[in-house]
Protein backbone atom coordinates (compact mmCIF):
# COMPACT_ATOMS: atom_id res chain seq x y z
CA UNK A 1 0.00 0.00 0.00
CA UNK A 2 1.27 3.48 -0.88
CA UNK A 3 1.95 5.76 2.00
CA UNK A 4 -0.51 8.61 1.63
CA UNK A 5 0.91 10.52 4.51
CA UNK A 6 4.46 10.56 3.08
CA UNK A 7 3.25 11.66 -0.31
CA UNK A 8 1.14 14.43 1.26
CA UNK A 9 4.10 15.68 3.28
CA UNK A 10 6.47 15.55 0.31
CA UNK A 11 4.03 17.50 -1.85
CA UNK A 12 3.40 20.06 0.89
CA UNK A 13 7.12 20.64 1.36
CA UNK A 14 7.87 21.05 -2.28
CA UNK A 15 4.92 23.36 -2.80
CA UNK A 16 6.06 25.49 0.12
CA UNK A 17 9.49 25.84 -1.51
CA UNK A 18 8.21 26.90 -4.95
CA UNK A 19 9.94 30.15 -5.91
CA UNK A 20 7.54 31.39 -8.50
CA UNK A 21 4.46 30.60 -10.53
CA UNK A 22 6.32 28.59 -13.11
CA UNK A 23 7.89 26.37 -10.40
CA UNK A 24 4.46 25.87 -8.98
CA UNK A 25 2.98 24.96 -12.31
CA UNK A 26 5.62 22.26 -12.77
CA UNK A 27 4.64 20.81 -9.40
CA UNK A 28 1.00 20.85 -10.35
CA UNK A 29 1.80 18.77 -13.41
CA UNK A 30 4.03 16.45 -11.43
CA UNK A 31 1.40 15.72 -8.78
CA UNK A 32 -1.97 16.30 -10.35
CA UNK A 33 -1.30 15.80 -14.04
CA UNK A 34 -2.67 12.85 -16.01
CA UNK A 35 0.60 11.04 -15.54
CA UNK A 36 1.27 12.66 -12.17
CA UNK A 37 2.09 11.00 -8.89
CA UNK A 38 -1.46 11.08 -7.52
CA UNK A 39 -3.02 9.63 -10.61
CA UNK A 40 -0.31 6.98 -10.52
CA UNK A 41 -1.71 5.70 -7.23
CA UNK A 42 -4.75 4.43 -9.05
CA UNK A 43 -2.61 1.71 -10.57
CA UNK A 44 -2.75 -0.01 -7.17
CA UNK A 45 -6.52 -0.38 -7.47
CA UNK A 46 -6.31 -3.63 -9.38
CA UNK A 47 -4.48 -5.35 -6.50
CA UNK A 48 -7.15 -4.47 -3.98
CA UNK A 49 -10.14 -6.45 -2.82
CA UNK A 50 -13.63 -5.31 -3.62
CA UNK A 51 -14.13 -4.10 -0.06
CA UNK A 52 -10.91 -2.07 0.02
CA UNK A 53 -11.45 -0.34 -3.30
CA UNK A 54 -14.01 2.35 -2.25
CA UNK A 55 -11.92 3.51 0.69
CA UNK A 56 -8.77 3.61 -1.45
CA UNK A 57 -10.57 5.72 -4.06
CA UNK A 58 -11.70 8.14 -1.37
CA UNK A 59 -8.19 8.44 0.03
CA UNK A 60 -6.73 9.19 -3.40
CA UNK A 61 -9.39 11.83 -3.96
CA UNK A 62 -8.80 13.41 -0.60
CA UNK A 63 -5.07 13.57 -1.35
CA UNK A 64 -5.79 15.09 -4.73
CA UNK A 65 -7.95 17.79 -3.20
CA UNK A 66 -5.49 18.44 -0.45
CA UNK A 67 -2.60 18.94 -2.90
CA UNK A 68 -4.82 21.06 -5.17
CA UNK A 69 -5.79 23.41 -2.38
CA UNK A 70 -2.17 23.70 -1.18
CA UNK A 71 -1.19 24.65 -4.70
CA UNK A 72 -4.00 27.17 -4.93
CA UNK A 73 -2.96 28.77 -1.63
CA UNK A 74 0.63 28.97 -2.76
CA UNK A 75 -0.43 30.37 -6.12
CA UNK A 76 -2.26 33.21 -4.43
CA UNK A 77 0.71 33.88 -2.21
CA UNK A 78 3.17 33.94 -5.10
CA UNK A 79 0.89 36.05 -7.32
CA UNK A 80 0.59 38.61 -4.59
CA UNK A 81 4.34 38.65 -4.02
CA UNK A 82 4.96 39.10 -7.73
CA UNK A 83 2.45 41.90 -7.91
CA UNK A 84 4.06 43.64 -4.96
CA UNK A 85 7.45 43.32 -6.57
CA UNK A 86 6.16 44.81 -9.81
CA UNK A 87 4.55 47.68 -7.98
CA UNK A 88 7.84 48.31 -6.22
CA UNK A 89 9.85 48.05 -9.44
CA UNK A 90 7.56 50.19 -11.56
CA UNK A 91 7.20 52.95 -9.11
CA UNK A 92 7.05 56.33 -10.83
CA UNK A 93 7.68 59.65 -9.28
CA UNK A 94 4.85 61.83 -10.47
CA UNK A 95 6.54 64.90 -9.08
CA UNK A 96 9.40 64.62 -11.61
CA UNK A 97 9.23 67.18 -14.43
CA UNK A 98 7.79 65.71 -17.65
CA UNK A 99 9.73 65.21 -20.87
CA UNK A 100 9.43 68.35 -22.90
CA UNK A 101 8.12 67.99 -26.45
CA UNK A 102 10.14 70.27 -28.66
CA UNK A 103 8.38 71.62 -31.69
CA UNK A 104 10.55 71.79 -34.78
CA UNK A 105 10.64 74.64 -37.24
CA UNK A 106 10.91 74.99 -40.98
CA UNK A 107 14.34 74.57 -42.54
CA UNK A 108 15.69 77.81 -44.04
CA UNK A 109 15.86 76.24 -47.50
CA UNK A 110 12.21 75.30 -47.15
CA UNK A 111 11.31 78.83 -46.09
CA UNK A 112 13.04 80.31 -49.14
CA UNK A 113 11.49 77.73 -51.48
CA UNK A 114 8.03 78.48 -50.12
CA UNK A 115 8.56 82.21 -50.42
CA UNK A 116 9.63 81.85 -54.05
CA UNK A 117 6.74 79.52 -54.80
CA UNK A 118 4.25 81.94 -53.26
CA UNK A 119 5.67 84.78 -55.27
CA UNK A 120 5.31 82.88 -58.55
CA UNK A 121 1.92 81.39 -57.72
CA UNK A 122 0.84 85.01 -57.30
CA UNK A 123 2.01 85.65 -60.88
CA UNK A 124 -0.08 82.76 -62.18
CA UNK A 125 2.63 80.10 -62.36
CA UNK A 126 2.15 76.41 -61.62
CA UNK A 127 4.57 74.62 -59.26
CA UNK A 128 5.84 71.34 -60.69
CA UNK A 129 8.27 68.94 -59.05
CA UNK A 130 9.87 66.07 -60.91
CA UNK A 131 11.84 62.97 -60.01
CA UNK A 132 15.35 63.15 -58.60
CA UNK A 133 16.41 60.34 -60.94
CA UNK A 134 16.19 61.31 -64.59
CA UNK A 135 17.49 59.87 -67.79
CA UNK A 136 20.25 61.35 -69.90
CA UNK A 137 17.73 62.39 -72.56
CA UNK A 138 15.87 64.90 -70.36
CA UNK A 139 18.83 66.03 -68.28
CA UNK A 140 21.08 66.75 -71.24
CA UNK A 141 19.95 65.95 -74.80
CA UNK A 142 16.67 67.87 -74.62
CA UNK A 143 18.47 70.78 -72.98
CA UNK A 144 20.61 71.03 -76.10
CA UNK A 145 23.61 69.38 -74.43
CA UNK A 146 24.55 66.47 -76.70
CA UNK A 147 26.93 63.67 -75.65
CA UNK A 148 30.14 65.40 -76.74
CA UNK A 149 29.21 68.85 -75.39
CA UNK A 150 31.77 70.38 -73.01
CA UNK A 151 28.96 71.61 -70.72
CA UNK A 152 28.51 67.99 -69.67
CA UNK A 153 31.85 68.00 -67.91
CA UNK A 154 30.74 70.90 -65.71
CA UNK A 155 27.72 68.91 -64.60
CA UNK A 156 29.26 65.49 -64.29
CA UNK A 157 26.99 63.72 -61.91
CA UNK A 158 26.11 60.59 -60.04
CA UNK A 159 25.04 57.95 -62.50
CA UNK A 160 22.75 55.12 -61.42
CA UNK A 161 23.52 53.23 -64.61
CA UNK A 162 24.65 54.19 -68.09
CA UNK A 163 21.44 56.00 -68.87
CA UNK A 164 20.04 57.23 -65.55
CA UNK A 165 21.49 59.78 -63.17
CA UNK A 166 20.59 62.06 -60.29
CA UNK A 167 19.49 65.24 -62.02
CA UNK A 168 22.21 67.86 -62.28
CA UNK A 169 19.78 70.74 -62.69
CA UNK A 170 16.06 71.36 -62.43
CA UNK A 171 16.19 72.08 -66.16
CA UNK A 172 15.49 68.35 -66.44
CA UNK A 173 12.00 68.99 -65.01
CA UNK A 174 11.39 71.77 -67.52
CA UNK A 175 12.20 69.50 -70.42
CA UNK A 176 9.53 67.00 -69.30
CA UNK A 177 7.02 69.81 -68.72
CA UNK A 178 7.65 71.20 -72.19
CA UNK A 179 7.20 67.85 -73.87
CA UNK A 180 4.04 67.04 -71.95
CA UNK A 181 2.46 70.43 -72.66
CA UNK A 182 3.33 70.62 -76.37
CA UNK A 183 1.85 72.07 -78.49
CA UNK A 184 -0.34 73.93 -76.00
CA UNK A 185 0.39 77.50 -74.90
CA UNK A 186 1.02 79.22 -72.62
CA UNK A 187 3.35 77.44 -70.21
CA UNK A 188 4.11 79.13 -66.90
CA UNK A 189 5.82 76.92 -64.38
CA UNK A 190 8.35 77.00 -61.60
CA UNK A 191 10.16 73.77 -60.76
CA UNK A 192 11.85 73.56 -57.36
CA UNK A 193 13.91 70.60 -56.21
CA UNK A 194 17.15 68.98 -55.17
CA UNK A 195 19.96 68.61 -57.68
CA UNK A 196 23.22 66.69 -57.56
CA UNK A 197 26.66 67.19 -59.03
CA UNK A 198 30.06 65.70 -58.56
CA UNK A 199 31.80 68.47 -56.70
CA UNK A 200 34.30 69.13 -53.95
CA UNK A 201 32.34 70.56 -51.04
CA UNK A 202 33.52 73.87 -49.60
CA UNK A 203 31.96 77.02 -48.17
CA UNK A 204 30.09 77.78 -51.39
CA UNK A 205 29.85 74.37 -53.10
CA UNK A 206 27.89 71.27 -52.24
CA UNK A 207 27.46 68.06 -54.23
CA UNK A 208 23.76 68.28 -53.41
CA UNK A 209 21.86 71.55 -53.44
CA UNK A 210 18.54 73.04 -54.46
CA UNK A 211 17.39 74.98 -57.45
CA UNK A 212 14.23 76.56 -58.62
CA UNK A 213 13.71 76.97 -62.28
CA UNK A 214 11.16 79.11 -64.07
CA UNK A 215 9.84 78.62 -67.57
CA UNK A 216 7.42 80.69 -69.60
CA UNK A 217 6.54 79.87 -73.19
CA UNK A 218 3.95 81.74 -75.20
CA UNK A 219 3.66 83.97 -78.25
CA UNK A 220 5.91 87.05 -78.24
CA UNK A 221 7.77 86.38 -75.00
CA UNK A 222 10.87 88.58 -74.92
CA UNK A 223 13.84 89.39 -72.73
CA UNK A 224 11.81 92.36 -71.47
CA UNK A 225 9.31 89.93 -69.91
CA UNK A 226 12.19 88.09 -68.29
CA UNK A 227 13.66 91.31 -66.96
CA UNK A 228 10.36 92.46 -65.47
CA UNK A 229 9.81 89.10 -63.82
CA UNK A 230 13.27 88.91 -62.32
CA UNK A 231 13.14 92.47 -61.09
CA UNK A 232 9.93 91.56 -59.28
CA UNK A 233 11.67 88.51 -57.81
CA UNK A 234 14.74 90.51 -56.70
CA UNK A 235 12.61 93.16 -55.00
CA UNK A 236 10.37 90.65 -53.23
CA UNK A 237 13.36 88.72 -51.93
CA UNK A 238 15.82 91.54 -51.21
CA UNK A 239 13.83 94.73 -50.80
CA UNK A 240 11.92 97.26 -52.90
CA UNK A 241 14.98 99.38 -53.75
CA UNK A 242 16.84 96.62 -55.60
CA UNK A 243 17.95 97.12 -59.21
CA UNK A 244 18.97 94.30 -61.51
CA UNK A 245 21.28 94.09 -64.49
CA UNK A 246 21.89 91.52 -67.21
CA UNK A 247 25.36 90.40 -68.21
CA UNK A 248 25.84 88.30 -71.34
CA UNK A 249 26.52 84.66 -70.56
CA UNK A 250 26.21 81.21 -72.03
CA UNK A 251 23.92 78.28 -71.39
CA UNK A 252 23.33 75.61 -74.01
CA UNK A 253 19.56 75.70 -73.52
CA UNK A 254 19.07 79.47 -73.83
CA UNK A 255 19.97 82.00 -76.52
CA UNK A 256 20.72 84.73 -75.68
CA UNK A 257 21.80 83.82 -72.15
CA UNK A 258 22.38 86.16 -69.25
CA UNK A 259 23.69 86.24 -65.71
CA UNK A 260 21.55 88.37 -63.50
CA UNK A 261 23.02 90.62 -60.82
CA UNK A 262 21.12 92.50 -58.14
CA UNK A 263 22.31 95.57 -56.26
CA UNK A 264 23.76 94.57 -52.92
CA UNK A 265 21.11 94.56 -50.18
CA UNK A 266 23.70 95.10 -47.46
CA UNK A 267 25.36 98.29 -48.75
CA UNK A 268 22.69 99.38 -51.24
CA UNK A 269 25.19 99.24 -54.09
CA UNK A 270 27.98 101.27 -52.52
CA UNK A 271 30.36 98.36 -52.15
CA UNK A 272 30.96 96.13 -49.11
CA UNK A 273 32.50 92.72 -48.26
CA UNK A 274 29.26 90.86 -49.14
CA UNK A 275 29.36 92.16 -52.73
CA UNK A 276 33.17 92.15 -52.80
CA UNK A 277 33.19 95.90 -53.21
CA UNK A 278 31.31 95.88 -56.53
CA UNK A 279 27.84 96.87 -55.33
CA UNK A 280 26.37 93.93 -57.29
CA UNK A 281 25.61 90.32 -56.39
CA UNK A 282 25.06 87.59 -58.95
CA UNK A 283 21.83 85.72 -58.22
CA UNK A 284 20.93 83.55 -61.17
CA UNK A 285 21.28 82.45 -64.78
CA UNK A 286 18.59 82.96 -67.38
CA UNK A 287 17.82 83.47 -71.04
CA UNK A 288 15.47 83.05 -73.96
CA UNK A 289 14.64 79.38 -74.51
CA UNK A 290 16.84 78.02 -77.31
CA UNK A 291 14.94 77.22 -80.54
CA UNK A 292 16.44 73.69 -80.52
CA UNK A 293 14.92 73.07 -77.09
CA UNK A 294 11.49 74.18 -78.27
CA UNK A 295 11.76 72.13 -81.43
CA UNK A 296 12.83 68.94 -79.62
CA UNK A 297 9.86 69.25 -77.26
CA UNK A 298 7.42 69.61 -80.17
CA UNK A 299 7.02 73.40 -80.52
CA UNK A 300 7.59 75.54 -83.57
CA UNK A 301 10.13 78.23 -82.56
CA UNK A 302 8.78 80.44 -85.37
CA UNK A 303 5.42 80.59 -83.64
CA UNK A 304 6.34 80.88 -79.99
CA UNK A 305 9.17 81.88 -77.72
CA UNK A 306 9.97 81.72 -74.05
CA UNK A 307 12.26 82.60 -71.22
CA UNK A 308 13.79 80.49 -68.50
CA UNK A 309 15.80 81.10 -65.39
CA UNK A 310 17.46 78.95 -62.78
CA UNK A 311 18.13 80.12 -59.28
CA UNK A 312 20.09 78.42 -56.51
CA UNK A 313 17.96 78.25 -53.35
CA UNK A 314 21.03 78.07 -51.09
CA UNK A 315 22.49 81.13 -52.73
CA UNK A 316 19.33 83.13 -52.09
CA UNK A 317 19.14 81.83 -48.51
CA UNK A 318 22.81 82.67 -47.86
CA UNK A 319 22.38 86.21 -49.17
CA UNK A 320 19.08 86.79 -47.47
CA UNK A 321 20.07 85.50 -44.04
CA UNK A 322 23.80 86.30 -44.16
CA UNK A 323 24.88 82.65 -43.94
CA UNK A 324 28.61 82.31 -44.67
CA UNK A 325 28.93 78.57 -45.34
CA UNK A 326 26.61 76.43 -47.46
CA UNK A 327 27.41 73.41 -45.26
CA UNK A 328 25.43 74.92 -42.39
CA UNK A 329 22.28 73.94 -44.28
CA UNK A 330 23.16 70.24 -44.21
CA UNK A 331 24.89 69.52 -40.94
CA UNK A 332 21.72 69.53 -38.82
CA UNK A 333 23.03 71.75 -36.06
CA UNK A 334 19.90 72.58 -34.10
CA UNK A 335 21.32 75.88 -32.89
CA UNK A 336 21.65 76.98 -36.53
CA UNK A 337 18.24 75.69 -37.56
CA UNK A 338 16.35 77.14 -34.61
CA UNK A 339 17.56 80.60 -35.63
CA UNK A 340 15.07 80.45 -38.48
CA UNK A 341 12.00 80.07 -36.27
CA UNK A 342 11.46 83.79 -36.45
CA UNK A 343 11.25 83.77 -40.27
CA UNK A 344 8.41 81.25 -40.46
N1 LIG B 1 20.60 74.90 -65.41
C1 LIG B 1 21.49 75.94 -65.01
C2 LIG B 1 22.46 75.40 -63.99
O1 LIG B 1 22.27 74.33 -63.52
C3 LIG B 1 20.76 77.11 -64.44
C4 LIG B 1 19.96 77.79 -65.44
C5 LIG B 1 20.48 78.81 -66.19
C6 LIG B 1 18.67 77.39 -65.69
C7 LIG B 1 19.73 79.44 -67.14
C8 LIG B 1 17.90 78.03 -66.65
C9 LIG B 1 18.47 79.05 -67.38
O2 LIG B 1 16.65 77.69 -66.91
O3 LIG B 1 17.71 79.68 -68.31
O4 LIG B 1 23.37 76.04 -63.62
Boltz pocket constraint, residues with backbone or C-beta under 6 A from the ligand:
constraints:
  - pocket:
      binder: B
      contacts: [[A, 168], [A, 169], [A, 170], [A, 171], [A, 213], [A, 214], [A, 251], [A, 254], [A, 258], [A, 285], [A, 286], [A, 287], [A, 307], [A, 308], [A, 309], [A, 310], [A, 311]]
      max_distance: 6.0
